[in-house]
Amino acid sequence: DLMCNWYGNQAWTSALEWKGKAGFNAAAEAPFVTTYGTNAGVVRSYNNQFTFLRVFNSGHMVPQDQPAVALDMLNKFLSSEAF
């Protein structure tokens, strides 16, 4: 989605000044696998404090494009589950 390209969002999240910056930038990307076992994207997370998630086959409106994935992401976030 060119409205919110993930390259630009990944760049600013990597440049963001905060106490966990070095740890976040050193964290490896991992597959984002939903509760249902679907490989739905790529995630980078540090210490359950900051997470960057790229959802496959989705555009600007993830809940419209990938509703089950969006719900899983939201449930993980609201329950403070690690990604």
Buried (B, 14 or more C-beta within 10 A) or exposed (E): EEEEEBEEEBEEBEEEEEEEBEEBEEBEEEEBBBEEEBEBBBBBBBEEEBBBBBBBEBEEEBEEBBEEBBEBBEEBEEEEEEB
